[in-house]
Amino acid sequence: MNEKNLAQLILYDIELFNNFIKNINKERNIENKTLTERQFFVLLKIYKYKKMELKNLSKELNVSTSSLCILLNKLVDQNYVYRKEDSRDRRNTFYGITEYGEAVINNEMKTISSIIESKFNALSSEDRTIMVESLQNIKSITKKMIDMEI
């Protein structure tokens, strides 16, 4: 397969995965969704590290610091995260997850996991095996592509 065909295949697959995520979110809405999709991924990243500097969070999520600040202000207002300035350098701002934020993200992850599990369990055993192996390969190769210097 040449590079052009591979690029088109990846583009269509991204659209397919995006539709899969939208489908999960639609089901999540039925299950009483608390967070928006973007809030979920920001809170999940902070949850993973417990506390993150704004510029590192921006880099990890591929979002500008200005748009991320707007979203983080809402998360602070909702008591999902807290903001703390670096005592050594006031230009640096850290965001950490609150106990309430942990409870919310754990509940959201439980809901999403349940939806994905039900879809996964509907597959045949062979399809489940193929999907797990394929996702592991995609993850490994995608990480290599992300780490490549352009």
Backbone as a printed PyTorch tensor [residue, N CA C, xyz], in Angstrom:
tensor([[[  0.8500,  -1.1680,   0.0000],
         [  0.0000,   0.0000,   0.0000],
         [  0.9000,   1.2360,   0.0000]],

        [[  0.6140,   2.1720,  -0.9090],
         [  1.4430,   3.3790,  -0.9560],
         [  1.0070,   4.3840,   0.1160]],

        [[  1.8370,   5.4120,   0.3040],
         [  1.6090,   6.3840,   1.3800],
         [  0.2820,   7.1150,   1.2310]],

        [[ -0.0980,   7.4140,  -0.0130],
         [ -1.3500,   8.1450,  -0.2450],
         [ -2.5430,   7.2930,   0.1860]],

        [[ -2.5420,   6.0240,  -0.1990],
         [ -3.6430,   5.1360,   0.1870],
         [ -3.6780,   4.9210,   1.6960]],

        [[ -2.4960,   4.8090,   2.2980],
         [ -2.4210,   4.6400,   3.7460],
         [ -2.9740,   5.8750,   4.4560]],

        [[ -2.6120,   7.0530,   3.9520],
         [ -3.1060,   8.2990,   4.5510],
         [ -4.6300,   8.3720,   4.4660]],

        [[ -5.1950,   7.9810,   3.3310],
         [ -6.6560,   7.9890,   3.1790],
         [ -7.3110,   6.9700,   4.1060]],

        [[ -6.6990,   5.8110,   4.2330],
         [ -7.2290,   4.7750,   5.1230],
         [ -7.2430,   5.2710,   6.5700]],

        [[ -6.1520,   5.8900,   6.9910],
         [ -6.0810,   6.4320,   8.3510],
         [ -7.1390,   7.5090,   8.5480]],

        [[ -7.2950,   8.3630,   7.5460],
         [ -8.2960,   9.4310,   7.6330],
         [ -9.7010,   8.8580,   7.8150]],

        [[-10.0430,   7.8450,   7.0390],
         [-11.3650,   7.2180,   7.1680],
         [-11.5040,   6.4920,   8.5020]],

        [[-10.4180,   5.8790,   8.9650],
         [-10.4680,   5.1860,  10.2560],
         [-10.6370,   6.1680,  11.4080]],

        [[-10.0150,   7.3390,  11.2930],
         [-10.1970,   8.3720,  12.3180],
         [-11.6640,   8.7720,  12.3740]],

        [[-12.2670,   8.9290,  11.2150],
         [-13.6950,   9.2730,  11.1700],
         [-14.5290,   8.1620,  11.8070]],

        [[-14.1690,   6.9170,  11.5330],
         [-14.8900,   5.7800,  12.1030],
         [-14.7740,   5.7670,  13.6270]],

        [[-13.5610,   5.9670,  14.1500],
         [-13.3710,   6.0060,  15.6030],
         [-14.0890,   7.2050,  16.2190]],

        [[-14.0860,   8.3290,  15.5050],
         [-14.8080,   9.5060,  15.9840],
         [-16.3050,   9.1990,  16.0930]],

        [[-16.8460,   8.5030,  15.1070],
         [-18.2580,   8.1110,  15.1490],
         [-18.5220,   7.1260,  16.2810]],

        [[-17.5730,   6.2440,  16.5430],
         [-17.6960,   5.2970,  17.6540],
         [-17.7690,   6.0540,  18.9830]],

        [[-16.9120,   7.0570,  19.1400],
         [-16.9210,   7.8790,  20.3570],
         [-18.2380,   8.6400,  20.4760]],

        [[-18.7220,   9.1900,  19.3540],
         [-20.0140,   9.8920,  19.3740],
         [-21.1370,   8.9450,  19.7800]],

        [[-21.0800,   7.7180,  19.2810],
         [-22.0820,   6.7130,  19.6250],
         [-22.0540,   6.4060,  21.1200]],

        [[-20.8660,   6.2760,  21.6650],
         [-20.7190,   6.0330,  23.1080],
         [-21.2630,   7.2240,  23.8890]],

        [[-20.9500,   8.4430,  23.4270],
         [-21.4450,   9.6400,  24.1100],
         [-22.9620,   9.7520,  24.0420]],

        [[-23.5340,   9.3240,  22.9240],
         [-24.9980,   9.3450,  22.8140],
         [-25.6080,   8.4080,  23.8500]],

        [[-25.0260,   7.2310,  24.0030],
         [-25.5020,   6.2940,  25.0240],
         [-25.2210,   6.8280,  26.4240]],

        [[-24.1080,   7.5140,  26.5740],
         [-23.7560,   8.1070,  27.8670],
         [-24.7590,   9.1860,  28.2590]],

        [[-25.2630,   9.9300,  27.2730],
         [-26.2900,  10.9420,  27.5430],
         [-27.5320,  10.3090,  28.1460]],

        [[-27.8770,   9.1350,  27.6470],
         [-29.0360,   8.4090,  28.1650],
         [-28.7760,   7.9970,  29.6100]],

        [[-27.5270,   7.6510,  29.9150],
         [-27.1440,   7.1760,  31.2520],
         [-26.8800,   8.3310,  32.2240]],

        [[-27.2290,   9.5550,  31.8480],
         [-27.0530,  10.7120,  32.7240],
         [-25.6090,  11.2110,  32.7440]],

        [[-25.1610,  11.6660,  31.6020],
         [-23.8090,  12.2040,  31.4350],
         [-23.6180,  13.4550,  32.2910]],

        [[-22.4800,  13.5520,  32.9540],
         [-22.1600,  14.7020,  33.7960],
         [-21.2240,  15.6680,  33.0760]],

        [[-20.2290,  15.1300,  32.3820],
         [-19.1950,  15.9390,  31.7390],
         [-19.3700,  15.9660,  30.2300]],

        [[-18.9360,  17.0810,  29.6000],
         [-18.8640,  17.0940,  28.1460],
         [-17.6850,  16.2110,  27.7380]],

        [[-17.6160,  15.8920,  26.4690],
         [-16.5210,  15.0510,  25.9710],
         [-15.1620,  15.6940,  26.2710]],

        [[-15.0410,  16.9750,  25.9930],
         [-13.7700,  17.6740,  26.2180],
         [-13.4460,  17.7470,  27.7080]],

        [[-14.4480,  18.0510,  28.5450],
         [-14.2280,  18.0790,  29.9950],
         [-13.7650,  16.7110,  30.4870]],

        [[-14.3740,  15.6670,  29.9410],
         [-14.0110,  14.3120,  30.3490],
         [-12.5300,  14.0470,  30.1000]],

        [[-12.0490,  14.3550,  28.8910],
         [-10.6590,  14.0470,  28.5560],
         [ -9.6650,  14.9160,  29.3360]],

        [[-10.0270,  16.1580,  29.6030],
         [ -9.1600,  17.0190,  30.4220],
         [ -9.1020,  16.4870,  31.8490]],

        [[-10.2640,  16.1840,  32.4070],
         [-10.3110,  15.6780,  33.7790],
         [ -9.6120,  14.3220,  33.8950]],

        [[ -9.7560,  13.4910,  32.8700],
         [ -9.0950,  12.1860,  32.8580],
         [ -7.5690,  12.3390,  32.8920]],

        [[ -7.0630,  13.2880,  32.1180],
         [ -5.6090,  13.5210,  32.0840],
         [ -5.1150,  14.0250,  33.4420]],

        [[ -5.8430,  14.9500,  34.0520],
         [ -5.4480,  15.4480,  35.3770],
         [ -5.5500,  14.3200,  36.4010]],

        [[ -6.5830,  13.5050,  36.2880],
         [ -6.7730,  12.3640,  37.1900],
         [ -5.5750,  11.4130,  37.1100]],

        [[ -5.1020,  11.1920,  35.8880],
         [ -3.9810,  10.2720,  35.6730],
         [ -2.7230,  10.7480,  36.4020]],

        [[ -2.4630,  12.0510,  36.3640],
         [ -1.2430,  12.6030,  36.9620],
         [ -1.4730,  13.2370,  38.3370]],

        [[ -2.7260,  13.3340,  38.7550],
         [ -3.1410,  13.9590,  40.0300],
         [ -2.9790,  15.4790,  40.0220]],

        [[ -1.8930,  15.9860,  39.4480],
         [ -1.6560,  17.4280,  39.3720],
         [ -0.7910,  17.6820,  38.1450]],

        [[ -1.1530,  18.7180,  37.3550],
         [ -0.3870,  19.0200,  36.1450],
         [ -0.2290,  20.5170,  35.9660]],

        [[  0.8970,  20.8780,  35.3970],
         [  1.1380,  22.2650,  35.0440],
         [  0.3380,  22.5770,  33.7770]],

        [[ -0.1930,  23.7910,  33.6930],
         [ -1.0360,  24.1810,  32.5650],
         [ -0.3560,  23.9180,  31.2260]],

        [[  0.9060,  24.3310,  31.0860],
         [  1.5710,  24.1740,  29.7880],
         [  1.7630,  22.6970,  29.4240]],

        [[  2.0090,  21.8380,  30.4120],
         [  2.1510,  20.4050,  30.1310],
         [  0.8090,  19.7690,  29.7790]],

        [[ -0.2380,  20.2010,  30.4540],
         [ -1.5790,  19.7080,  30.1490],
         [ -1.9710,  20.1120,  28.7320]],

        [[ -1.6620,  21.3500,  28.3740],
         [ -1.9360,  21.8630,  27.0350],
         [ -1.2010,  21.0370,  25.9790]],

        [[  0.0490,  20.7430,  26.2510],
         [  0.8780,  19.9570,  25.3260],
         [  0.3450,  18.5310,  25.1910]],

        [[  0.0100,  17.9080,  26.3200],
         [ -0.5010,  16.5240,  26.3190],
         [ -1.8070,  16.3990,  25.5390]],

        [[ -2.6570,  17.4260,  25.6490],
         [ -3.9820,  17.3630,  25.0290],
         [ -4.0230,  17.9990,  23.6450]],

        [[ -2.9050,  18.5990,  23.2260],
         [ -2.8490,  19.2800,  21.9310],
         [ -3.8970,  20.3840,  21.8230]],

        [[ -4.0040,  21.1840,  22.8790],
         [ -4.9740,  22.2750,  22.9440],
         [ -4.2220,  23.5280,  23.3660]],

        [[ -4.6000,  24.6750,  22.8230],
         [ -3.9300,  25.9140,  23.2140],
         [ -4.1950,  26.2080,  24.6880]],

        [[ -3.2370,  26.8560,  25.3250],
         [ -3.4000,  27.1690,  26.7500],
         [ -4.5810,  28.1110,  26.9700]],

        [[ -4.8370,  29.0160,  26.0210],
         [ -5.9400,  29.9650,  26.1970],
         [ -7.2970,  29.2670,  26.1980]],

        [[ -7.5230,  28.3460,  25.2620],
         [ -8.8180,  27.6470,  25.2560],
         [ -8.9080,  26.6550,  26.4120]],

        [[ -7.7710,  26.0980,  26.7970],
         [ -7.7570,  25.1720,  27.9280],
         [ -8.0710,  25.9150,  29.2270]],

        [[ -7.5760,  27.1480,  29.3500],
         [ -7.8480,  27.9640,  30.5450],
         [ -9.3470,  28.1890,  30.7320]],

        [[-10.0440,  28.4560,  29.6490],
         [-11.4930,  28.6780,  29.7200],
         [-12.1760,  27.4310,  30.2590]],

        [[-11.8100,  26.2810,  29.7150],
         [-12.4010,  25.0230,  30.1620],
         [-12.0260,  24.7260,  31.6110]],

        [[-10.7740,  24.9530,  31.9680],
         [-10.3230,  24.6920,  33.3370],
         [-11.0130,  25.6090,  34.3460]],

        [[-11.2760,  26.8520,  33.9490],
         [-12.0050,  27.7610,  34.8410],
         [-13.3840,  27.2010,  35.1710]],

        [[-14.0410,  26.6160,  34.1720],
         [-15.3520,  25.9950,  34.4110],
         [-15.2150,  24.7910,  35.3390]],

        [[-14.1630,  23.9930,  35.1270],
         [-13.9500,  22.8250,  35.9860],
         [-13.6310,  23.2430,  37.4210]],

        [[-12.9290,  24.3670,  37.5790],
         [-12.6570,  24.8950,  38.9200],
         [-13.9680,  25.3550,  39.5570]],

        [[-14.7790,  26.1020,  38.7810],
         [-16.0730,  26.5890,  39.2860],
         [-16.9850,  25.4450,  39.7180]],

        [[-16.8720,  24.3110,  39.0280],
         [-17.7150,  23.1500,  39.3430],
         [-17.0850,  22.2560,  40.4130]],

        [[-15.9300,  22.6760,  40.9330],
         [-15.2210,  21.9600,  41.9950],
         [-14.6850,  20.5880,  41.5600]],

        [[-14.4140,  20.4210,  40.2540],
         [-13.8080,  19.1840,  39.7680],
         [-12.2920,  19.2350,  39.9190]],

        [[-11.7250,  20.4380,  39.7340],
         [-10.2820,  20.6210,  39.8540],
         [-10.0010,  21.8660,  40.6980]],

        [[ -8.7630,  21.9650,  41.1680],
         [ -8.3330,  23.1680,  41.8760],
         [ -7.1410,  23.7550,  41.1350]],

        [[ -6.9530,  25.0490,  41.3180],
         [ -5.8610,  25.7740,  40.6740],
         [ -4.8720,  26.1980,  41.7530]],

        [[ -3.5750,  26.0680,  41.4440],
         [ -2.5530,  26.4890,  42.3980],
         [ -1.3810,  27.0900,  41.6280]],

        [[ -0.9730,  28.2800,  42.0470],
         [  0.1900,  28.9170,  41.4250],
         [  1.4600,  28.3550,  42.0450]],

        [[  2.4870,  28.2340,  41.2210],
         [  3.7930,  27.7770,  41.6900],
         [  4.3820,  28.8580,  42.5980]],

        [[  4.7200,  28.4960,  43.8160],
         [  5.2580,  29.4780,  44.7720],
         [  6.6290,  30.0040,  44.3400]],

        [[  7.3600,  29.2290,  43.5500],
         [  8.6880,  29.6510,  43.0900],
         [  8.6160,  30.4860,  41.8150]],

        [[  7.5800,  30.2420,  40.9980],
         [  7.4480,  30.9640,  39.7280],
         [  5.9620,  31.1690,  39.4470]],

        [[  5.4760,  32.3820,  39.6970],
         [  4.0390,  32.6640,  39.5780],
         [  3.5130,  32.5260,  38.1440]],

        [[  4.4060,  32.4310,  37.1690],
         [  3.9550,  32.2350,  35.7850],
         [  3.4230,  30.8270,  35.5680]],

        [[  3.8190,  29.9050,  36.4230],
         [  3.3880,  28.5080,  36.3100],
         [  2.1510,  28.2710,  37.1640]],

        [[  1.1500,  27.6620,  36.5500],
         [ -0.0820,  27.3280,  37.2590],
         [ -0.2910,  25.8280,  37.1820]],

        [[ -0.6030,  25.2450,  38.3190],
         [ -0.8830,  23.8140,  38.3900],
         [ -2.3770,  23.5980,  38.5770]],

        [[ -2.8550,  22.5010,  38.0160],
         [ -4.2430,  22.0940,  38.2190],
         [ -4.2320,  20.6750,  38.7650]],

        [[ -5.0090,  20.4690,  39.7990],
         [ -5.1150,  19.1470,  40.4050],
         [ -6.5720,  18.7540,  40.5270]],

        [[ -6.8070,  17.4770,  40.7040],
         [ -8.1750,  16.9770,  40.7940],
         [ -8.6320,  16.9910,  42.2530]],

        [[ -9.8650,  17.3980,  42.4690],
         [-10.4400,  17.3990,  43.8160],
         [-11.0270,  16.0190,  44.1110]],

        [[-11.3960,  15.7910,  45.3540],
         [-12.0560,  14.5250,  45.7050],
         [-13.3600,  14.3830,  44.9300]],

        [[-14.0840,  15.4950,  44.8190],
         [-15.3390,  15.4760,  44.0620],
         [-15.0630,  15.1620,  42.5890]],

        [[-14.0140,  15.7670,  42.0350],
         [-13.6320,  15.5020,  40.6480],
         [-13.2720,  14.0430,  40.4370]],

        [[-12.5670,  13.4480,  41.4080],
         [-12.2270,  12.0180,  41.3270],
         [-13.4830,  11.1610,  41.3170]],

        [[-14.4430,  11.5080,  42.1580],
         [-15.6920,  10.7420,  42.2120],
         [-16.4390,  10.8460,  40.8850]],

        [[-16.4700,  12.0500,  40.3140],
         [-17.1700,  12.2660,  39.0400],
         [-16.4830,  11.4980,  37.9170]],

        [[-15.1500,  11.5990,  37.8100],
         [-14.4430,  10.9170,  36.7180],
         [-14.5340,   9.4060,  36.8810]],

        [[-14.4860,   8.9120,  38.1090],
         [-14.6450,   7.4700,  38.3240],
         [-16.0230,   6.9970,  37.8820]],

        [[-17.0490,   7.7800,  38.1740],
         [-18.4060,   7.4310,  37.7560],
         [-18.5350,   7.4610,  36.2330]],

        [[-17.9560,   8.4960,  35.6080],
         [-17.9960,   8.6030,  34.1450],
         [-17.2490,   7.4340,  33.4960]],

        [[-16.0760,   7.0810,  34.0520],
         [-15.3070,   5.9600,  33.4940],
         [-16.0760,   4.6530,  33.6420]],

        [[-16.7650,   4.4940,  34.7500],
         [-17.5570,   3.2880,  34.9680],
         [-18.6860,   3.2000,  33.9300]],

        [[-19.3460,   4.3200,  33.6790],
         [-20.4310,   4.3570,  32.6940],
         [-19.9070,   4.0460,  31.2970]],

        [[-18.8300,   4.7050,  30.9060],
         [-18.2590,   4.5010,  29.5680],
         [-17.7490,   3.0730,  29.4200]],

        [[-17.0750,   2.5630,  30.4400],
         [-16.5780,   1.1810,  30.3940],
         [-17.7230,   0.1980,  30.2230]],

        [[-18.8070,   0.4390,  30.9100],
         [-19.9740,  -0.4360,  30.8120],
         [-20.5420,  -0.4440,  29.3920]],

        [[-20.6130,   0.7280,  28.7790],
         [-21.1180,   0.8350,  27.4030],
         [-20.1930,   0.0900,  26.4440]],

        [[-18.8860,   0.3030,  26.5790],
         [-17.9190,  -0.3590,  25.6940],
         [-17.9370,  -1.8680,  25.9110]],

        [[-18.0110,  -2.2980,  27.1740],
         [-18.0650,  -3.7350,  27.4780],
         [-19.2720,  -4.3950,  26.8230]],

        [[-20.4200,  -3.7310,  26.8640],
         [-21.6180,  -4.3340,  26.2620],
         [-21.4600,  -4.4620,  24.7470]],

        [[-20.8270,  -3.4710,  24.1230],
         [-20.5830,  -3.5530,  22.6750],
         [-19.5630,  -4.6540,  22.3700]],

        [[-18.5130,  -4.7180,  23.1790],
         [-17.4530,  -5.7050,  23.0010],
         [-17.9970,  -7.1220,  23.1970]],

        [[-18.8360,  -7.3130,  24.2090],
         [-19.4020,  -8.6390,  24.4950],
         [-20.3750,  -9.1110,  23.4230]],

        [[-20.8970,  -8.1790,  22.6390],
         [-21.8060,  -8.5500,  21.5550],
         [-21.0470,  -9.1430,  20.3620]],

        [[-19.7250,  -8.9660,  20.3470],
         [-18.9020,  -9.5080,  19.2590],
         [-18.6480, -10.9970,  19.4760]],

        [[-18.3210, -11.6660,  18.3880],
         [-17.9260, -13.0710,  18.5080],
         [-16.5650, -13.1390,  19.1990]],

        [[-16.2360, -14.3010,  19.7120],
         [-14.9500, -14.5040,  20.3840],
         [-13.7980, -14.1910,  19.4350]],

        [[-13.9440, -14.6130,  18.1980],
         [-12.8990, -14.3670,  17.1930],
         [-12.7330, -12.8670,  16.9440]],

        [[-13.8510, -12.1510,  16.7940],
         [-13.7810, -10.7030,  16.5670],
         [-13.1720,  -9.9760,  17.7650]],

        [[-13.4890, -10.4300,  18.9700],
         [-12.9140,  -9.8030,  20.1720],
         [-11.3940,  -9.9690,  20.1840]],

        [[-10.9280, -11.1760,  19.8640],
         [ -9.4850, -11.4370,  19.8300],
         [ -8.8100, -10.5640,  18.7810]],

        [[ -9.3960, -10.5040,  17.6030],
         [ -8.8390,  -9.6810,  16.5170],
         [ -8.8080,  -8.2170,  16.9310]],

        [[ -9.8840,  -7.7510,  17.5610],
         [ -9.9520,  -6.3440,  17.9540],
         [ -8.8910,  -6.0060,  18.9990]],

        [[ -8.7240,  -6.8530,  19.9950],
         [ -7.7230,  -6.5980,  21.0410],
         [ -6.3300,  -6.5420,  20.4290]],

        [[ -5.9900,  -7.5220,  19.6040],
         [ -4.6650,  -7.5460,  18.9750],
         [ -4.4670,  -6.3340,  18.0660]],

        [[ -5.4900,  -6.0010,  17.3060],
         [ -5.4000,  -4.8610,  16.3880],
         [ -5.2110,  -3.5520,  17.1430]],

        [[ -5.9770,  -3.3570,  18.2090],
         [ -5.8510,  -2.1230,  18.9930],
         [ -4.4790,  -2.0130,  19.6490]],

        [[ -3.9430,  -3.1450,  20.1100],
         [ -2.5960,  -3.1240,  20.6950],
         [ -1.5660,  -2.7200,  19.6480]],

        [[ -1.7000,  -3.2510,  18.4340],
         [ -0.7830,  -2.8930,  17.3490],
         [ -0.9350,  -1.4280,  16.9530]],

        [[ -2.1770,  -0.9740,  16.8210],
         [ -2.4240,   0.4200,  16.4490],
         [ -1.8330,   1.3580,  17.4940]],

        [[ -2.0280,   1.0400,  18.7530],
         [ -1.4990,   1.8730,  19.8410],
         [  0.0230,   1.9620,  19.7590]],

        [[  0.6740,   0.8370,  19.5890],
         [  2.1330,   0.7920,  19.5340],
         [  2.6710,   1.5920,  18.3480]],

        [[  2.0850,   1.3850,  17.1910],
         [  2.5590,   2.0620,  15.9780],
         [  2.2390,   3.5500,  16.0220]],

        [[  1.0670,   3.8990,  16.5280],
         [  0.6880,   5.3090,  16.6220],
         [  1.6270,   6.0640,  17.5510]],

        [[  2.0110,   5.4450,  18.6620],
         [  2.9730,   6.0850,  19.5690],
         [  4.2850,   6.3650,  18.8460]],

        [[  4.7280,   5.4100,  18.0170],
         [  5.9640,   5.6160,  17.2500],
         [  5.8100,   6.7990,  16.3020]],

        [[  4.6430,   6.8870,  15.6480],
         [  4.4060,   7.9780,  14.6950],
         [  4.3630,   9.3310,  15.4070]],

        [[  3.7730,   9.3680,  16.5900],
         [  3.6890,  10.6150,  17.3520],
         [  5.0800,  11.0680,  17.7790]],

        [[  5.9210,  10.1160,  18.1400],
         [  7.2650,  10.4350,  18.6260],
         [  8.2450,  10.8040,  17.5160]],

        [[  7.8600,  10.5750,  16.2470],
         [  8.7490,  10.9060,  15.1290],
         [  8.9150,  12.4120,  15.0100]],

        [[ 10.1040,  12.8280,  14.6790],
         [ 10.3570,  14.2470,  14.4290],
         [ 10.0730,  14.5200,  12.9660]],

        [[  9.4530,  15.6420,  12.7100],
         [  9.1090,  16.0050,  11.3210],
         [ 10.1900,  16.8730,  10.7440]]])
